[in-house]
Amino acid sequence: MEEIMTPSEVAALLKIHLKTVYKLAEKGVIPGSRIGRSWRFSRNDVLELVSSRTMGMPDNGESDMRAAANGSK
């Protein structure tokens, strides 16, 4: 069975701030689902995102996730 995570759990897993998780989820960078006013995330989807984003990053770890969190396109 797939593990479902809260935004706090995603923040802890990715070692990022909780507000960053919300910003990235709203922009669609982190795949998640909104249930009412709450966000929920698949652990497998989050881990897949991280592994796919880190593979072949040209600028030493600077990622689309950081750019999206800062409001850039």
N, CA, C and O of each residue as an XYZ file, in Angstrom:
292
protein
N       0.845     -1.188      0.000
C       0.000      0.000      0.000
C       0.883      1.242      0.000
O       1.923      1.283      0.656
N       0.455      2.234     -0.735
C       1.203      3.466     -0.885
C       1.092      4.334      0.369
O       0.010      4.493      0.934
N       2.230      4.892      0.794
C       2.224      5.758      1.978
C       1.819      7.172      1.576
O       2.361      7.742      0.629
N       0.858      7.726      2.310
C       0.386      9.094      2.099
C       1.006      9.980      3.167
O       1.021      9.636      4.349
N       1.518     11.127      2.731
C       2.240     12.023      3.636
C       1.538     13.372      3.763
O       0.867     13.832      2.839
N       1.704     13.987      4.915
C       1.223     15.343      5.150
C       2.308     16.326      4.683
O       3.449     15.922      4.463
N       1.963     17.596      4.534
C       2.984     18.582      4.160
C       4.148     18.638      5.163
O       5.294     18.834      4.758
N       3.874     18.472      6.438
C       4.939     18.483      7.445
C       5.902     17.323      7.242
O       7.113     17.478      7.399
N       5.363     16.167      6.894
C       6.197     14.999      6.656
C       7.047     15.176      5.394
O       8.203     14.756      5.353
N       6.464     15.802      4.369
C       7.219     16.078      3.144
C       8.348     17.059      3.441
O       9.471     16.881      2.971
N       8.048     18.089      4.217
C       9.075     19.071      4.583
C      10.230     18.407      5.324
O      11.396     18.704      5.061
N       9.909     17.519      6.236
C      10.954     16.816      6.983
C      11.758     15.896      6.070
O      12.982     15.827      6.180
N      11.081     15.194      5.176
C      11.755     14.280      4.256
C      12.711     15.030      3.333
O      13.839     14.591      3.110
N      12.255     16.164      2.798
C      13.062     16.930      1.852
C      13.993     17.931      2.529
O      14.844     18.545      1.885
N      13.816     18.082      3.840
C      14.607     19.038      4.619
C      14.452     20.464      4.063
O      15.424     21.185      3.838
N      13.173     20.831      3.853
C      12.833     22.183      3.427
C      11.758     22.728      4.365
O      11.146     21.978      5.126
N      11.542     24.011      4.302
C      10.564     24.655      5.170
C       9.147     24.266      4.745
O       8.884     24.039      3.565
N       8.258     24.195      5.703
C       6.862     23.827      5.446
C       6.209     24.770      4.439
O       5.468     24.317      3.566
N       6.471     26.068      4.543
C       5.888     27.027      3.599
C       6.361     26.757      2.178
O       5.622     26.990      1.221
N       7.582     26.268      2.036
C       8.107     25.930      0.715
C       7.341     24.756      0.122
O       7.075     24.729     -1.080
N       6.986     23.789      0.957
C       6.192     22.649      0.488
C       4.860     23.152     -0.068
O       4.444     22.733     -1.149
N       4.194     24.039      0.657
C       2.917     24.569      0.191
C       3.067     25.333     -1.123
O       2.256     25.165     -2.034
N       4.098     26.172     -1.225
C       4.322     26.947     -2.448
C       4.561     26.024     -3.636
O       3.989     26.220     -4.709
N       5.409     25.017     -3.439
C       5.731     24.095     -4.525
C       4.527     23.242     -4.912
O       4.341     22.925     -6.087
N       3.722     22.877     -3.943
C       2.514     22.093     -4.236
C       1.517     22.930     -5.026
O       0.915     22.433     -5.978
N       1.335     24.183     -4.650
C       0.402     25.060     -5.353
C       0.835     25.297     -6.795
O      -0.004     25.438     -7.686
N       2.138     25.340     -7.021
C       2.667     25.546     -8.378
C       2.735     24.255     -9.174
O       3.016     24.281    -10.372
N       2.479     23.119     -8.521
C       2.506     21.846     -9.221
C       3.876     21.214     -9.327
O       4.040     20.209    -10.019
N       4.858     21.780     -8.657
C       6.211     21.218     -8.698
C       6.258     19.918     -7.910
O       6.826     18.928     -8.370
N       5.664     19.922     -6.731
C       5.540     18.701     -5.935
C       4.148     18.137     -6.205
O       3.150     18.807     -5.939
N       4.071     16.916     -6.729
C       2.751     16.346     -7.015
C       2.000     16.015     -5.726
O       2.513     15.315     -4.854
N       0.798     16.523     -5.628
C      -0.014     16.271     -4.440
C      -1.476     16.482     -4.756
O      -1.835     16.910     -5.853
N      -2.307     16.178     -3.793
C      -3.748     16.347     -3.947
C      -4.282     17.163     -2.793
O      -3.868     17.007     -1.644
N      -5.197     18.026     -3.125
C      -5.857     18.816     -2.107
C      -7.166     18.144     -1.748
O      -7.996     17.872     -2.616
N      -7.342     17.882     -0.480
C      -8.582     17.296      0.027
C      -9.165     18.326      0.982
O      -8.702     18.480      2.112
N     -10.178     19.021      0.511
C     -10.685     20.143      1.294
C      -9.618     21.224      1.355
O      -9.177     21.726      0.321
N      -9.214     21.574      2.538
C      -8.174     22.586      2.716
C      -6.816     21.961      3.002
O      -5.844     22.679      3.237
N      -6.735     20.641      2.985
C      -5.504     19.932      3.334
C      -4.825     19.363      2.099
O      -5.483     18.960      1.140
N      -3.502     19.335      2.136
C      -2.707     18.716      1.090
C      -2.267     17.339      1.545
O      -1.988     17.123      2.724
N      -2.207     16.400      0.596
C      -1.663     15.073      0.858
C      -0.774     14.688     -0.319
O      -1.038     15.050     -1.465
N       0.287     13.947     -0.008
C       1.295     13.610     -0.990
C       1.630     12.126     -0.923
O       1.611     11.521      0.149
N       1.934     11.552     -2.074
C       2.398     10.177     -2.144
C       3.907     10.169     -1.899
O       4.652     10.891     -2.562
N       4.349      9.358     -0.954
C       5.784      9.273     -0.667
C       6.556      8.850     -1.915
O       7.629      9.386     -2.192
N       6.015      7.895     -2.665
C       6.685      7.440     -3.885
C       6.827      8.570     -4.899
O       7.875      8.704     -5.531
N       5.782      9.385     -5.063
C       5.838     10.504     -6.007
C       6.877     11.537     -5.589
O       7.607     12.064     -6.428
N       6.943     11.826     -4.288
C       7.908     12.807     -3.792
C       9.331     12.288     -3.992
O      10.202     13.031     -4.443
N       9.569     11.028     -3.663
C      10.904     10.460     -3.837
C      11.288     10.384     -5.311
O      12.444     10.618     -5.665
N      10.327     10.059     -6.166
C      10.592     10.013     -7.602
C      10.939     11.404     -8.129
O      11.833     11.551     -8.963
N      10.238     12.409     -7.646
C      10.512     13.787     -8.046
C      11.939     14.166     -7.692
O      12.662     14.728     -8.515
N      12.338     13.862     -6.482
C      13.678     14.221     -6.029
C      14.737     13.497     -6.851
O      15.719     14.111     -7.270
N      14.553     12.213     -7.085
C      15.560     11.460     -7.831
C      15.618     11.907     -9.288
O      16.699     11.940     -9.876
N      14.480     12.250     -9.880
C      14.489     12.682    -11.278
C      15.038     14.094    -11.423
O      15.674     14.405    -12.429
N      14.809     14.939    -10.451
C      15.300     16.325    -10.518
C      16.798     16.402    -10.250
O      17.475     17.273    -10.796
N      17.324     15.511     -9.424
C      18.744     15.581     -9.102
C      19.602     14.934    -10.168
O      20.791     15.238    -10.271
N      19.024     14.045    -10.966
C      19.782     13.397    -12.030
C      20.002     14.397    -13.158
O      19.045     14.869    -13.771
N      21.251     14.716    -13.427
C      21.579     15.571    -14.558
C      21.301     17.045    -14.337
O      21.075     17.772    -15.304
N      21.309     17.507    -13.105
C      21.118     18.926    -12.857
C      22.373     19.657    -13.296
O      23.457     19.344    -12.805
N      22.267     20.625    -14.208
C      23.444     21.261    -14.775
C      24.151     22.235    -13.853
O      25.347     22.468    -14.022
N      23.458     22.812    -12.887
C      24.059     23.897    -12.121
C      24.254     23.543    -10.655
O      23.844     24.290     -9.767
N      24.879     22.404    -10.409
C      25.342     22.027     -9.079
C      24.255     22.022     -8.017
O      24.461     22.541     -6.920
N      23.096     21.441     -8.328
C      22.052     21.290     -7.318
C      21.006     22.372     -7.319
O      19.972     22.216     -6.669
N      21.230     23.467     -8.022
C      20.201     24.498     -8.134
C      19.085     23.900     -8.972
O      19.332     23.477    -10.101
N      17.880     23.854     -8.459
C      16.852     23.094     -9.134
C      15.640     23.935     -9.469
O      15.496     25.071     -9.018
N      14.764     23.337    -10.283
C      13.486     23.965    -10.600
C      12.661     24.158     -9.339
O      11.874     25.100     -9.246
N      12.841     23.260     -8.356
C      12.071     23.388     -7.104
C      12.418     24.701     -6.418
O      11.526     25.406     -5.947
N      13.699     25.037     -6.356
C      14.101     26.288     -5.707
C      13.580     27.477     -6.484
O      13.085     28.434     -5.889
N      13.682     27.435     -7.805
C      13.203     28.536     -8.627
C      11.700     28.716     -8.462
O      11.217     29.843     -8.356
N      10.964     27.620     -8.439
C       9.518     27.711     -8.279
C       9.152     28.258     -6.911
O       8.199     29.027     -6.786
N       9.890     27.875     -5.894
C       9.607     28.353     -4.542
C       9.844     29.858     -4.440
O       9.193     30.547     -3.653
N      10.776     30.356     -5.237
C      11.079     31.779     -5.203
C      10.236     32.588     -6.164
O      10.392     33.806     -6.255
N       9.336     31.919     -6.890
C       8.420     32.624     -7.770
C       8.908     32.790     -9.187
O       8.253     33.465     -9.981
N      10.037     32.199     -9.535
C      10.534     32.291    -10.902
C       9.864     31.249    -11.763
O       9.272     30.300    -11.249
N       9.952     31.420    -13.083
C       9.400     30.442    -14.008
C      10.447     29.452    -14.412
O      10.169     28.543    -15.194
